[in-house]
Amino acid sequence: MLELSSLLTFIPAAALIILLPGPATLLVAGLAGRSRRAAVSATWGIVAGDTLLIVASGAGVTTLLTQWPVLLMGIRMAGAVYLLYLGWGLLRQQPSVMPASSQELGARSHFWQGLLLTLGNPKPILFFAAFFPLFLTRQRGSVWWSYAQLGAVFELLNVLYFFTLILACHRLAGWGGPKPQVTRWLPRLSGGCLITCAVMVLTQGVGTASG
């Protein structure tokens, strides 16, 4: 069980880290301007990816990835190529009304966007492995249980942040009204955000490999 003092220190520290803009923020913000449902689906993908990375970091996978950096690069490249493909498709997309089945398929696709974006970035797993132990103590029960509690609190803060971001971006997009210009440019904005995310992932990958 976590000590209250550790939890009260962890929450503001985690909140400050979550508020730092990154590829996930760009992805969700871009999707929120086009579809709130798409942005929510991507958020759940990001949370699922974070959860997998938290479990992996707790299980000691960080050591494996450090010894075999080619695994990190492979994951990065696959995720970045997928994001580039999706972004290019959105840039070329023509305004149209999608049937319900296409919207449902799109929701699953956005979930995978968020999941692959998170898993394609090695920094979170290294961060979790370095940051979480700062708030762990051996005096209070299982370290694994305390680690899981920190992960749950972190992801709760993450969800609150992304849902607030979605509402804000969706509201801003709504002020534009149903103008043809807005309908035409929102998919392109989303595509541009996805391509930017892919470039950021690739750039970070090159820096990690050369460092």
Buried (B, 14 or more C-beta within 10 A) or exposed (E): EBBEEBBEEBBEEBBEBBEEEBBBBBBBBBBBBBBBBBBBBBBBBBBBBBBBBBBBBBEEBBEEBEEEBEBBBEBBBEBBBBBBEBBBEBBEBEEEEEEEEEEEEBBEBBBBBBBBBBBBBBBBBBBBBEBBBEBBEEEEEEBEEBBBBBBEBBBEBBBEBBBEBBEEBBEEBEEEEEEEEBEEBBBBBBBBBBBBBBBBBBEBBEEBEEE
